[in-house]
């Protein structure tokens, strides 16, 4: 087996937990008009078809902003914006309807492909649409009549779910309809957020030009909490120049924040310019874009017996290097309640154990380990804080640790070097003189 084949096998095996996790879940995918014009649209559609074949319930919400602009330019109609919204008079509405119709047909055509030797061969995908979105006019906004510009009023949840139950992909545009028979031009971000919220979707996936959000060091942030994303909306909005009408990044972040606030667990920002971005984001642990959630999907929690296998996988490389004392599976199973874990999307990436010596008012911090791929993210500090809180909760006054290789890490976090005599009596009897570990002690503040 060559390296490429082995790499594929390993990836496919590691993706299996995500395949199981996504089955039967509802995802709303937003494709702005910019994504439709991207040369990689066919690849995105192929990936959407793959999700459909894996029993993911899919709603596609598409926009047509650049297509509308182009159609208006052809018709000689000037674009008018007010509060970052298009003023949609009757002539503009005709251009909107034409552009949206063309985009819809293009997506349906792509989803209807079935040629041999293509990823769509044998897919037989059924796409359905309809008047699932009810809208109302924005009306007069600060003295400006917005015409046929609308805002979302209601989503036909029952109708959409009926189609999803039939394994159909539901395709929704940025047009909404009123009980009086009118058509309104809506923001695609508002429609995507409203549909995801109404359906209680498991994910809202937003395609944009950028692959996600980058920090001040230009490193991609794989995860953002909604509160942090909310602050970034103002940052990106402030960068809009006089020549620009809007910030795509700010709009996508705002949509994700709104969705999280209204109950959607996870939103993802991915790039329509990166081939396979959708699959990488959904079927790998770190993804390729930025996930925005109300609460972190990386958490510290107590270990249970089902975690033993993952714990062994984490600590074995460090045991082989002599950094950690070897522990058998039987010992780990017997002491599993002593362990606390850092878990990222179901995978164990860090651990630490607390062994109390109640009579001496001390606790041993042991088996501190962080997966090599996740060092540098303050996860060790998070574990230490968690262990300290647990020790204080049980009435312990001091923590001690025995280490051979990581003395400076503990010194930097308030531990002090101590003689062997300061260890609890029971622990001194078990001290391994062959390892010659150094002792460090930290008092716990109330």
N, C-alpha and C positions, 0 to 999 in steps of 0.2 A: 504494500500500500504506500503510494507516494505521499509527500507532505500535503499537497492540495487536497487529496482525497481524505486524509486523516483530519485535516482542518475542517472539512465539511461535516464529517461524521461527528466530530466533537461539538461543532456548533449545533447540529441538528439534535444531538442528545441534550445539550444544555438548554435548547429552546423548548423541550417537551413540557416542563412545568408551566410555561407561559401558554402553550397550546391548550393544556387542560384548564388553566385559569381563565382564558378568554372565551372558551366554548359557552355558547348560550348568552353571552353578555351583549349589551347594547352599546354600540359606539356611534357617535355622531361625528362625521368627518366634514370639515369645511374646506372647500376648494374655492378660493377667491378667483376672480377673473384673471389675475396675474398667473395663477397656477395653470389655468386652461391654455394660456398662450405659451407655456414652457414646453420646450422640445421633449421633456421627459414625461409629458402627460400620459403617453401610452404605458410607460413603466408603472406610473402611479395607479393607473386603472388595472394593470395586471396584478399589482399587489392587493388592491381592493378585492379583485376576484378571488385571490388566494384566501383572504380573510373570510369571504363568503363561503368558500368551500370548507373552511374550518369551523363552520357553524357560528360565526359571529354575526349578530343582528346589526345591519348597517343602514344608516341614514346618511345620504350625501346631501349637503347643503352647498349650493354653488352660487357664486356672484358673477358679475359681468362688468365691473367698473371700467376697465380699459376698453372693453368692447363697446360699451355705451358711449364713452368719450370719442372713440373712432367713428361710430355711426353718426353722432351729432356733428362731428367735424365734416363728414361727407355731406350732411344735410345743410351745412352752413349755419348751425345753431350754436350760439355761444353758451358755454357751461356757466351756470350761476350757482355759487355756493353761499350758504348762510349757516353760521355755526357748524362748519365742517359737514353740512348736509347739502345734497343736491336739491336745488329748487326745481320741482318737476311740473312744468306747465304741460298743456295738452300736446304741443309739438314734441317736447322732450319725452313725454310718456310713450309716444309712438316709437321713438328711437330706443327707449328702454325695452319695450316689449319685443321689438325686432331682435335686439342684441341678446336678450335673455333667451329667446326662442332658439336662436342659432347655437348658443352655448349648450343649451339643453340637448339639442339634437346631436351635437358633437360628442357629448358625454355618452348618450344612449348608443350612438354608433360604436364608440370604443368598447362599451360593455357588451355589445352584440357580437364582437369578433369571435370566430371559432376556427380559424385556419389551422391546418396541421402545422407542426413544427413551431408553434407559438405558445406562450404561456396560457393563452385563452382557449386552447384546443380542448373541446369537450366540456367547457364551463357551463354553457346553457343557462346563462343568468337572465332572470326576469327583472326588469326595471319598471317600477310603477311610480306615478305621480298623481297630483290632483290638488284640489282646493283644501289642503291640510292646514293652511295658515290663514287665519282671519285677521284683517288689519283695519285700522281706522286712520283718518287723516291727522297729520300733525297740526294742521290748521294754520293760524296766523302766529308766527313766532317773532316776537319783538318787532311787530309792525310789518313783517314780511309774510305774504301769503305763500306758503310752501307748496300749494297746489296739490298734486297727486303724490307728494312725498308722505309716506305713512309710517306708522309704528305698529308693532305687533300687539294684537289684542288677545288672540286665543289660538291654541294649537289643538288639532283634532287627534288627541292621544289614542283614542279607541280605533280610529281609522288607520292610523300608522301602525299600531300594534297588530291589527288584523293582517296587514300586508307582511309585516315581519314574521308573523306566525306561519305564513305560507312560504317562508324562505326567500321572499322578494327583497331586492334592494330598493329602498324608497328614495326618490330623487326630488328634492325640494329646491326651488329657486328663491331669489330675493324679492319675488313678487307676492303680495298678499291681496286677499279679496274681501270685500265687505258684503254684508247682507243686502245692501242696496244694489249690488251688481257692479261696483266700481273696482278698478285695479289700482293698487298703490305700490310705489317703489320704496322698498325697505333696505336698510343696511344689512348686508349679508352676515356681519358679525352679530347683529341683534337677532336675526332669524336663527342662526346656529346656536346661540346661547339659549334662546327661548325654547327651541325644540329639545335641546339636551336637557334643560331643566324640567320641562313638562313631561318628558319621557322617563325622568329619573335615570338618565343614561349613566353607564359606568365610566365612560370616557368621552371627552370632547377633544378631538384632534384638529388642530388649526394649522393649515399649510401657509407658509409665508416665504419670503425671499431668503431671510436669514435662517441659519440652522438652529437658532435658539438665542439665549441671552448670554452675553459674555461679561465677565467681571473686569475690574480695573487692570488686571494682568493679561487681559485678552484670552482668558481661559473659559471654555464653555461651562456654564452652570447646568449640571444635569438635573438639578432640582431647585425649585424656589417655593417658599411658603407664600400663600396668597397675600399676606400682609406685606411682605417684601416686594412682591410683584406690583402691588398697589402703589407703593412709593416710586417704583421705576416708571410707572405710567406717566407721572408728572415730569420725570427726567427726560424721557423720550419725546414727550409733547413739546417740551421747551426747546428742543433742537430743531423744530420745524422752521424752515426759512420762509421768507416772503414769497419765494417762487413755488414753494410746495403748499399743497392744500391739506396734507394729513401725514401722519407717521404710521406706517403699517405696523411697526413693532408696538407702538403705543395702543393701537386699536386691538391688536391680538391679545396683548397683555390685559387690557381692560375687559375683553370678552372672557378671558380665562378667569379673571378675578370675579366677575359677575357670576359666572357659572359655579365657581367654588362657593361663593356666598350663598347661592341658592340650592346647594346640595349635591352638585356633581363632584364625585370624589377626586377625580384626577383630570387635568387638562394637559395637553401636550402641544408644544410649538415645534414644528419640524419644517424642514426646507423642501420646497418642491424642486429645487435645483440639485438636490443630492439624490443620486440613484439609490433606491432601496431604503430611503430614510424611514418610511412607515414601518417596514419590517424590522429594521434595526432598533427602532424606538420601542416596538411592542414585544420583541422576542429576544432581547438581550438585557442583561442586568442593568447596565449603565445607559443604554439607549444611545441616541445620536442627536437628540434635541434637548429641550428643556421641559421638564414636567413641573406643573404648578398644582399644588394641593393645599387644602385647608390645614392639614396636619402632615408632618413629615412621615414619609414611608420608610424612614430609617429610624428605628426605635431601640431603646434599651429595655429588656424584660428579663424576668427570671427564666432559667432553663427548665425544661421538663424532659422526661425520659425519651421522647421522640426526637430530641435534639442531639442525642449521643453521637449518631453517625456524622452529622455535620460538625460537631465539636472535635471529633477525632480528625477529620479532614483538615480542620483549621490548625490544630496544635502539633500534628505529626511532623511537619517540616521543621518546626522550632525544637522539637524533642530530638530530632536527628542531628541538629547542629549543637546540641548540648545546652541550648538557652533555657529550655524548660525541662523539668524532671519528667521522666517517662511515667505515664499513667495507663494502666490496662483498661480495656473496655469495661471489665467487671468493676474496677475501682470507680470509673467515671459514672457508671450506672448507679453505684451505691451512694456516690456523693453529688449526684446531679443537682440536688436542691441547693448546694452551695454556690452554684455557678449563675452568673448573670451574663447576658449576651447582647451584642449589638447585631441587630437583624436588619438587613436591607432587602426589601421586596421578597421576604421569605428565606433569604440566604444568610447564614451565619458568617459575619465578617469580623467579629471581635468577641472576646470573652475575658472574664476575670472571675475569681472565686474568693469567697470570704469564709474563713474558718474561725469561729469564735472561741475564745478562751475566757469564758465568763467570769471565772473566779479571779482572774488577774485583770479583768476589765480591758482586755486587749483582743484584737482580731488580726488574723493573718491575711494579708492580701496576696493571693497566689495565682499562678497560671494566667498572667496578663498577656494577651496576644491579640494582634490586629493583622488581618490579611494584608499581605504586601501591597496589593493593588489599591488599598484604601488607607494607607498611612499618610499623614500630613493633613488630615481633616479634623483634628482635635477629638477623634473618637476615643483615644486613650484617656483624655481628660474627662470626657463624658462618662466613661466607665468608672474612673476613679471617683468622680463626684457621686455617682450612683452607689458605689460600694460604701463611701463615707456616710451617705444618708442612711443606708441600710444598717451600718454599724452603730450609728448614733441612735437609730430607732430601737435597737435591741439593748441599748444601755452601755455600749462599749465606749471607752475613753481614749483609746489609742489604736492606731493601725501599725503593724510592722510588716516588713517584706524582706525576704531573703533573695538576693540576686547575684549573679556572677558577671553579667554583661551590660546591665542597663542602670548602673548606679547614678549616672548624671541625670537621667530622666526623673528619677525619684527625688534627687536633691533639688532639682529645679521646681519641684511641686511641694516643697515644705517638709520633706523627710530629712532627718539628720542621721549621720552615721552613729551607730551605737555598738557597745561591746556585746558579746554573746550572753553575758550574765543578765542583761536586761530582758531577755526573752522569757516568756512564761516557762515555769519548770518543766511542764509536760513537753513543750516544744524543744527545750534544750536537750532532753533525752533523745529526741528523734533527729537531732542535728547531724547532717552528713559531713564529716570532716574531710572526706575525700573530694567533695565538690568545693569546699572552702568558700561557701557563699558569704557575702557581706550582709550585715544586718543594718536595716534602716527603720527608724521609728518616726511616726508623726502623731502629735496630739490632735484630737478632734475637738474643734471649737463648738460650743453650744449654739 
